Amino acid sequence: MAVLGVQLVVTLLTATLMHRLAPHCSFARWLLCNGSLFRYKHPSEEELRALAGKPRPRGRKERWANGLSEEKPLSVPRDAPFQLETCPLTTVDALVLRFFLEYQWFVDFAVYSGGVYLFTEAYYYMLGPAKETNIAVFWCLLTVTFSIKMFLTVTRLYFSAEEGGERSVCLTFAFLFLLLAMLVQVVREETLELGLEPGLASMTQNLEPLLKKQGWDWALPVAKLAIRVGLAVVGSVLGAFLTFPGLRLAQTHRDALTMSEDRPMLQFLLHTSFLSPLFILWLWTKPIARDFLHQPPFGETRCPILPSTLGASGCWWCCACCGWR
């Protein structure tokens, strides 16, 4: 451990556990197959015949006696009263779902990545190694990369469809989010605290002396414009990726509210979970986060909150909202 380093040893141990425990213990598989999700059983042919009032002929002689030389397709009336039976979703049932194996691998990887991140944060807090590279950042970047890859794989199916309706919806929302991303960048830092202007100012301060020596003064405005356009394009692509998942989330939220009509407390929790991204956005809105939370008035006294504490609380609030959802 002294030769390899604590973080590298933890990384190797985590990779080994992830490889060995995946077939036996999977958090993603437990989320779907813990008994909380149900599927409908396909009715048998005897049940459908009894519902339609057409019993199956016992043999060929009986079919010939009834004037049925060939068995016709069974048709069931649409208004026939029939109740489908349900059973808990099992792993065998989930294996036939498309992208189930990719979902299982990605969720398990995200869980192990979160464990490595928490261990690294505790390690830095207790020992404070100054010369070691934080390897948890690499795990987090891998998680983000794999999530974008999964979004790209799913979105590719919409563009490969023959009809093209899903493709048109994705392109429409991509242009819509491109416009929104450009409008957000126009908002001043006094209203929406993105940190873009201070970052560009710091980049200008560091690169301007170097570019002047090379005679490339013209490249600095181009670089700033490229950064803004790149951020807008990233927002547009993410908006296109999240179009259909967002629609499915809204449909699931509506179904959950319908199923919990007699439980107002559960409906309140569902609404809170659905609006949690809006609460996170408020933390980066200066009139709310800085002007009110940073110096909250309590009578005549003020209890100021440090900016670093406010930023850390915003990050922890994001993690709490993700867990809540």
N, C-alpha and C positions, 0 to 999 in steps of 0.2 A: 504494500500500500504506500510505503514511503517513496518507492521508486516511481510508481504509476501515478500517484496522487489520489486523494479521496474521491474527487468527483469522477475521475475516469473509472475507478473501481465500482462506484455506484452505478455508473452508466452500463458497464459490462454486466453487472449483476441484474440490473433491470432488463436488459436485452435478453439475458438467459431466462429469467422468470417469464417474460412475455412469450418467449418461444415455447417453453415447457408447459406453462399453465393454460395456454390458450385453448387446447382441446378439452380440458377438464373444468376450468373455471374462467368464465367470461362474463364481464359486467354487461356488455352489450346484449349477450344472449339472455341474461337474466332480466334485463329491462323488458324484453318482448315476451319471454316465456315464463314469467313468474306467476302466472295464473290470473293476472288482471285483465288480459286481453282474451276475447272469445271470438270464435269463428262459427259460422253456420254450417251444419252438417248437410250434405247433399241428400235429398230424399231418395228413397229406394223406388224402384219401378212399381212394386206392389202398392206402396203408399200413394203414388200418383194415379195408379189405376183405380184404387178404391175411392180416391177423391173425385175422379172423373166418372165413376160409376160404370167402369168397363173392366170387369174381371178378366184375368188372363185365361184363354182357353187351355184346357188341360192337355189336349193332344191334337194330332193332325185330324183325326176323325171328327172331333168336336168342331174344329174350324170348318171342315167341309160340310158338316151338318148345318152350320149357321150361315153357309154361303160365303165363307171367307177363305178363298184359296190362298191368298197372301195376306200376311199380317200388315195392317196399315200403321203408319206412324201414330203414336199416342198423342192426343191433343187434350190439354187441360183448360177448362174455362178460366179466364182471367180473374173473375170475381169469386172464384172458389175459396172458401175459408180454409186456410192452411197455415199452420204455425210451424216454422222451422225450428229444429232443435239446435242448441248451442253447446259448445264444448270448449274448454280452455285451449289456447294456442300452445302447441308444443314445438320443440326444436325441429322435428320432422316436417311439421307444417310450414315452418318458417324457411326451411331450406329451399323450397320451391320459389320463394320470392326473389325477384330480380334484385341484384346488388346486396343481397343479405350478407354474403361473405365479406364484401368490401365494407359494408356498414359495421360488421362485427370487428373487423381488423382495425378500422379507423377509430372507433369508440374506445376499444381496449388500448390502442396506442395513445390516445388522448388522456386516458386515465393514468397510465404509467408515466406519461410526460408530466402530468400535474403532480404526481408523487415525486418525481425527480426535482421539479421546480420547488416544491415545498421543502424538501430535504436541503436543497442548495441554499434557499433563503435562511433556513435555520442554521446551517453550517456557517454562512457568512455573518449571521447575527451573533453567534456564540464565539467563533474564533476570529473572524475578520481577516481572512488571508488577503493580503494586498497584491501579491504577485501572481495569483492564480486567475485564469480566465473563467468566467462564469459559463459553465457548459450548459446550464439550464436554458440559456438563450437559444442555443442550437436546437434543443428539443422543442422549444416553442416555435421556432421558425419551421422546423420539420412538420409540426402539427398544422400550422397555417398553410404550408405548401401542399400537404396531402388533402386538406379540406378544399382548397381551390381546385386541385386535381379532380376530386369527387364531383364538385359542382360542374366542372368542365365536361366530365363524362356524362352526367345526367343531361346537361343542356345540349350536348351534341345529339342526343336522341330526338329532341324537338326539331332540330334543323335537318335531320335525316328523314323526317316524316314526309309522305307523298303529298298530303293535302296542303301543308304549309300554314295552317292556322296558328299552331304553336310558334312557328318561326316568326310570324308577323307580330304576335304578342310580345315575344322576347325583344324584337327589334324596336317596337314602339316604346317599351319600358326602358330600353337602353338609351334611346334618345331623350326620353323624359328625365332619367336620372343624370344624363350628361348635362342637361339644362339646369337641373337642381344643383349639381356639383359646381357648376360655373357661378350660379347665383350665390351659393354659400361662400365662395371665395371672395365675393364682392362685399360681403358683410364685414363691417369694421371690427377690429379686435376689442373695442369697448363694449360690443354687444355679444359676440360669439367668440369665445376664447379657443381658437384653433392653434395658436402658436405659429402660424405660417409666416406672418410678417416678421416677428423676431428671428425666426430661423433663416429667412431670406436675407435679413439685415446682417446676421452673423456670417452667412456665406459670402455676402458681398464684401464685408470687412476683411475676411481672410483671403479671398481670391483676387481682390482688386490690385494689391501690390504685385502679385505674381503675373497677372495678365498685363499690367502696364509695362513690366520689364520685357515681356515678349511681344508687345505691340498688339495685343488682342483685346483692346478695350471693348470692341463691339460684341465680344462673345458673352459678356456678363449679362446684358439684358436678354439675350437669346436664351441663356441658361435659366434665368428666372422664369421666362415665358414657357420654356419646355417643362419646367417643374410644375407649373400651374396646369398646363395642358395634360401632363402625365397624371396628375392627381385627379383631374376631371375624368379622364379616360378610365382610370381604375375604379372610380365611383360608378361610372356608367356600366362597366363590365360586371361589377358586383350587383348592381341593380338588376341587370339582365339575369344573372345567376339566381337571384333570390325572388324572381317574379312568381314562378309556379310554387315553390315552397311557401312563399307568403300567402298565396291564395289557398293552399291546402291548410295552412295554419289557421287562417280565418274561418274556413269551413269546419275545422276541428273545434275551434273555439265556440262557434255557433251550436254545434252538436252537443258540446259539453254543457252549455247553458241550457239547452232544451232538456237534457237528461237530468239536470239538477234544478228543476223549477221549484221543487218543494224544499230546497236547502239554500236559503238566502246567504248564509255564511260562506258556503262553498262558491256561490256565484260571485260574492265579493272578492274572494281569493283569486278566482279565475280572471276577473276584470283587472285586479292588481297585477297579476302575472302578464296579462296581455298588454298593459300600458307601461310595463317596467322600462322598455327602451325610451319612452318619453321622459321618465324620471331621470334616466341616465343623461339624457340630452340637457336637462335643466342644470346639471352639475357643471357643464361647460358654457352656460349662459351667464355672463358676468353680472347683469343686474340681479340675478338670483343667487348665484354661488358666491361671488366676491362681495357685492355690496350688502347682501343680507346675511349670509352665513359667515363671511369672513369677519364682520363686525356686527354681530347681532345685538340690537338694543334690548336691554332688560331694565326698563325704567330709566334712571339717570346714569347707570353704570353700563359699561360695554365689556364684553368678554371676547376679545379678538382671538381668532384662530389663525395659526401660522399657515402660510401658503403651502409649505411642504406637507403639513398635516392634512390640509384640505385636498391636495392632490392625491396623497396616499388613500384618504378616505374615499375619494372618487373611484380609484382603482378597485378597492375592496368592495365598494357598492356594486361595481360592474360584475365582480365575481359572485356576489350574493344574488344578484338578479338572474345571472345565468343558472345558478343552482336552484333558485326558486322556480324558474320556468321548467 
